[in-house]
Amino acid sequence: MMIRTRFAPSPTGYLHIGGVRTALFSWAYARKNNGVFVLRIEDTDLERSTPESVKAIMDGMHWVGLDYDEGPFYQTQRFDRYKEVIQQLLESGHAYRCYCSKEELEAMRAEQEAKGEKPRYDRRWRPEEGKTLPAIPADVEPVIRFRTPLDGTVAWDDAVKGRIEFSNTELDDLIIARPDGSPTYNFCVVVDDWDMQITHVIRGDDHVNNTPRQINILKALNAPLPVYGHLPMILNEDGQKMSKRRDAVSVVDYADKGILPEALLNYLARLGWGHGDDEFFDMKQFVEWFSLEAVSASASRFNQEKFLWLNAQHIKAADNSRLAALIAPRLAAAGVDTTTGPAIEEVIALVKERVQDLNALALEVDYFYQKREAAAADVEKHLAGDAVARMGRFADKLAALDSWTAASIHELFKPFCAEEGIKMGQLGMPLRVLVCGTTQTPSVDAVLALIGKEEVLRRLRA
């Protein structure tokens, strides 16, 4: 059997990191089994679906690098197919027209709630042997409802959560087509998974309650049932469901925060899945290790500190030329010109060990090309007394160097400090403030060597 998985987001907003993890696990399962990964855009909610949201999904998938083999398929382009299957269900007696008005449904709900009952449709338009249906009203366009079995259970062996069972008595006769004829979510999903021959439906556990309804429809169509695997929710550090108001949940948010896409995928892979104590890995390794059996059925918490640590590891491992290209827009926005001065790849090689995100990397790079405006507190602390005059004397030592390397600069430090009767901090800190405008840099000899002799002397003597 050819394994076929799918990622099926609704384009009603940004691409959520929970969706990215669903896509990642579906993609990995297909890749692990030499299968097919399908992208489907579930855009039947015409009021909330927008072209901007579709673009956000496509851009997000491209940014994280999850390639799909088929699609994207759009549900709005398949309405003729849905109508065909709805007619098939009507003719087989597995669906029926319901003419309840909005007012009737509201009155039905109010009466049930007053009795302390669970609100549900009372099946008044459901055809039954010996039952007389109400007269069809002239002013109501009907919905189409699926005829849910009145007894028995729906059960499946979930690939993540194990055995799950629902009694059909808990299920309503759900609407599968609205009054205007447009199909509803639970119905479209069934037809799509059937037509696209999806063998494994891997999705969030907020869909568990939809699964028995979808299984009943598949059985009514004599369609094969896929394997279902429902992934646990991602919680924030407070144990709450992640929301855009409190948390960074959009892929765009993480790109803006300077996160590498491979770091995001690496971290999401570890939320609800694990391979021993392995924390840092690439997607090739993840695919080799991945199995649905190793996915936890419990919710996972997003730990910001661990996530940033992991992003730092990926920055350290990344190619310096690639990092240069990634921070170029950030440097340009800050007015930093890197066309003169040291090779940016060499600067990145020196400073990338110090950062956890690309925004911080850009900030570590900027003072190699232009001196920052030093903080008043740093000037007061490190350039007081004769510190400035001392820096002039050290500039003379630097100017006399024939070889401008970190090693040759370093050789000046100890004898100069001895001559001046100072400690290394009394040389290094003023140097940093005058040359870089900050006290936070890598080894100052390496920094001076990269900035270059002419520019260092210019800054010291300015």
N, C-alpha and C positions, 0 to 999 in steps of 0.2 A: 504494500500500500504506500502510495506517495503521500508523505506528510505535507499538509497544507494548513498554515496558520494565517491569521489576519490581524491587522490593527484597524479599528473602525471608530475613529473619533467623530464627534459631532462638532461642526464648525460654528459654535455659538460663543466663542471667546478665544483666549490664548491657549497654547499647547501646555498643559499642566504637567508637572514632573511625574505625577502619578500615571498620567497617560504615557509619558516617555518610558517609565519602567515597564508598563504593560507591553508597549511596543518592543522594548528590549528583550523581554523574556520570550515573546512570541517569535521575534526575529531569531534569537539564539536557538530556540527549539527547532525551528525550520533549518537553520544552518547546520546544527549538530546532526540532523538526520537527513541531510542532503535533500531537503524539501523545498517548498515554495512559500514565500512570505508575501502576503497580499495587503495592499493599502486600499481601504474603502472609506469614503467620506459619507457619513450618515447625515444628510442634509434635508431630511423630510420636514423638519421644523422650519417651515418657510418664514415664519415671523422672526425667529432668532438667528437663523443661519445667515452669515454675511460673507461676501467675497474676501473681506479683510481677514476674517477668521480662517477661511480656507488657505489664504496666503500664509498666515501665521503657522498653520500646521505644516504646510509644505516647507517653509523656511526652517522651522524647528527640526523637522526630520532630516533636512539637508545638513543643518549645523551639527547635529549629534552624529551624523554619518550612518544612520540606519537605512541601508538601501533596500528597496522592495523589488520583487520580481514581476509583479503584476499590479496594474492600477496606475494612478488612482481611479477607482470606480465611484461614480456619484449616484446616490439613490434617486435623485430627482430625474435622472436620465433613464430610470427603469420603471416608471409608473405604469406603462403598458403591461409589463410583465406582472406587476403586483395585481393589477385589475384582472388579469387572466387567471391568476391563482385564487383570488377572492371569488370569482365566478365559479371556479372548480369546487371550492368549499361550499358555496351556496347550493350548487347542484347535488352535491353528495350529502347534504343535510348537516354538515359540520359548521355551518354558519347561517345566520338569519338576520333579517332586517328588524331594527328596533325603532319605533316611532315616538319614543318618549320625548316630550318637550323638556326644555331646560327647567321650566317651572315644576313639572312633574318630578324630575330627578331631585330638585332641591327639597320638595315636600317629602319625598321618599326618605331622603337623608335625615331631615329634621325629625320625622316620626321615629326612625330607628334610633337616633341619638337620644331622643326623649325616653325611649324604652331601655336605654343602656346597651343597645345592640351595636355590633360593628356595622358601620354604613356600607351598604353594597347594593348593587342593582338587584331588584327582586325577580328578574326573569319574566316579567309579565308578557313580553312579546316572544318568548321562547316557545316554538311549536312543540307540543307534546300530544301523544295519542289521546284522543277524547277531550282535548282542551279547546275551548272556544276563545280565539284571540279577540282583542278589542277591535272596533271599527277603525280602519285606517284614516287618520285625520288628513284633511286636504292641505293644511298649511304647514306641515312638518316634513322636512327632508330626513329620511332615515339614516341612522348609522348602521354599520354592519358589525355584528358581534359574533365572536367565536363561541361555539357550543361546547363549553367545558364539560367533561364527564362529571356526573353527579356523585359518583362513588369511586372507590379505589384510591391508590396512591401514585404519586410520581416520584421515582427514586433514581439516583445515579451515583456512581462511584467517582466523586470529584478527585481529580489528579492532585489537588493540593489539600483539600479539607476532609477527604475520606467520604464515607457514605452519608448522603443527604436525602431525606425523604420529606415530601409534602403530601398532605391529604387533599384530594380534589375538593373536598367540602370547604377548604379554606380559600379556594380560588373563585374569582368572579368570571362571568361571561365577558371577557375583555373586548373592547372595541378594536376592530382591526381596520376599519375605514370610517372616516369622518363624514358628516353630511354632504360635504362638497366632493366626496369620492376619494380624497387623498388618504393614502394608507398610513397607519401608525407605526411607531418604532418597533414594538415587539413583533409585529407581523413582518415588516420589511427585513429585519434581522434574520428571521427564519428562512425566508425565500432566498436572501443573499447567501447565507451559509450553505444552503442546499445547492443552489445553482453554481456557486463557486467551489463546491466540493471541499469545504473546509472540514478537516479531520479533527482539529484540536482548537477549541475556543478557549483562549487564555485571556482573562479579563479581570477587572477589579471585583472584590467580593460585594460591592454595592449592587451587583447584578444577580446575586444568588436568588432573590425573590422573582426575578424575571425568568429564570431558567425553567421552572416547572411549566409555566405558561408556554414557553417556546417548545419544550419537549412535546407537550400535548398537540400543538399545531403540527410539528414534524410527524408525529404518529398519525394524525388525521390525513396527512399527505402521503403516507407510506414512504417517507423519506428516511434515509439513514441518520442515526444520531451521532453527532460528534462527541469526542471526549471533552468534558468541561473541566477547567482548572481555574479556580477563583483566587486571585492574589489578595493577600491581606492589605489593609489600609496603611498608608504612611501618615504617622502622627508627628506633630512638632515636638520640641523638647519639653513642652509642658504636658504632653500626652493628649493634646487636642487635635482634631482634624485640621490639616493645614488649610489656611485660607489666604487669599491675596491681601486682605486687610492687615494680617499679622505677619505673614511669612512671604519669602520669595518663592513663588510656586511656578512662575512662568519660565519657560526656557529662555525667553528674551531677558528676563531679570538676571539670570545667571550669566548670560553672555555679557551683559552690561557690567556685571560685578567682576569681570575678569577671570571667569572660570573657564578652564579648558574643557571642550566637549568630552574628551576621553576620561577626564577626571569625574565629570558628572555621571557618565555611564558606569564607570568603575564603582562609584559610591552607591548608585541606585541598585547595581547588581548585588551589593552586600546588604541591601535592605530587604530582608526576608529570604535571603539565600546565602549559603556559605560553602566554602571549600576548606575545611580545616581552619587554620589560623591565617590563611592567606588574605591580605588586605589590598596589596598593590599588584594589579595585573592589567594586561591589555585585553582587548575584545577577542583576539584570536585564542588566548588562553581561556577566557571565559566560555567561549563556545565549546572548547574541548571538555571543560569541566561540567558544564551545565546539565542539570536534570530537573524535571518537575518534582521528583521525589524528594529532592533536597530543599525545596521551597517550604518555608515555615508557614503554618496556618495562622500564626499570631501576628498582630499588627507590629510595625517597626517604628522606632523613633528616629527622627532626623537629627543627628548630632552635628551642629555647626562646626565645632572645634575639630572633630575628626574629619569632617568633609574638607575643611580648609587645609588640614595637614595633608590629606590625600592629593588635593590640588597642587600643593607645594611639591610633592614628590613627582607629579607629572610635569611640572614646570622644569624641575631639575633634569628630568630625562628627555625633555623636548629639544629638538634641533634648534640651535641658536638663530639660524636664518629664518626659520618659521616664526620663532618668538619675535624677531625683529619686525616681520611683516604684520604680526598681530598687534603689536603696540604702536605701530606707525601712525594709525589714526588718532590714538590718544596723545602722542607727542605733537602731532600737527595741530590738534585742538588746543594744546597748551602753548603753541607758538614756538616749539623747540625745533630748530633746524639741525638735522643730523648729517647734512651733506658735507659739512666741514668738521674737522675734529677726528677723533679716533674711530676706527671701524666699529660699528654698532654691535656686531657679533662678538667682538672681543670684550666690549663693555658688558654685554649680557652674560657672557661666560663668567665674568668676575662677580656680578651682583645677583644672579638669579638664585643663588643658594640662600639669599636673605629674605625672599618674598614668598607670599602665599597666594597671590593673585596677580593678574596682568596689570591692573591699575597700579598696584604697588611697584611692579617692575618698571613701569613707565616713569614713576617718581624716582626710582633709584638710578635711572639712566639720565634724567634731565640735566643734572649738575655737571656731567661730563662735557656738555655742549654749551652751557651758559650758567654762570654763577647764580645761585639763588640769593634772594634778599634774606640775609641772616636775621634770625629772631633777636630782638633787643636784649633778651635775657642772656642769650649766648654771647653776644658782643660784650655785654657788661661783665660776664663771668670770665671769659677767656681772652679778651683783648684789653684788659685793664693794665694800668702801670706801664712797665716798659715792654709789654708783650709785642706791641706793634713794631717797636724799634728792633726787638729781637728777631721778628720775622723778616725785617729788612736785612739783617746780618745773615740769616739763614738763606735768604734769596741770593745773596752774593755767593754763598757756598754752592748752591744749586747751579748758578750761572757758570761757575768754573768747571762743572762736570763735562768731560769729553764724551762719556758714554751715558746716554739717558735710558737707564733701565731701572726696574724696581730694585734690583740687587745693588746697583751703584748708588741709588738714592738712599737705600737702607743703611749703607756703610757710613753715611754722613751722620746718622742719628746719634750714635753713642758718643763719638768724640765731641760733637757740638753740645750735647747736653752736659758733658763733663766741663767743657770750656765755660758754659753759661751757669753752671752750678744748679741745673734744673733736672726734674724728672721727665721721663718720656711724655707723660700726659701734658706737661706744660709746653711741649713742642707740638705734639700731634693734634691736640684740640684746637689751638689757634690756627694751625695750618688748615685744618678742615674748615673752620669758620671762614677764613679769608679766601681760600681757594674754591670751596664748594658751597659755602653759605649754610652748612649744616654740620652737626657734630656726629651724625650717624652715617658712616661710610664703611666700606671694607678696609682692609689694611691700607694705610695712607700712602705707603711707598708705591703700591700697585696702582692706586688711584692717580697719583701724580704722574707716574710713568705713562698711563694711558692718555691723560689729558694732554700731555705734551709739554716740552720744555718752554717753548715760546709763550704758550697760553698760561702756564702756571706762573711764570715770572711776571707776565702782564697783570694777572690777578693779584699777585702778592704786592706788586708795586703801585697798584692803581691808587 
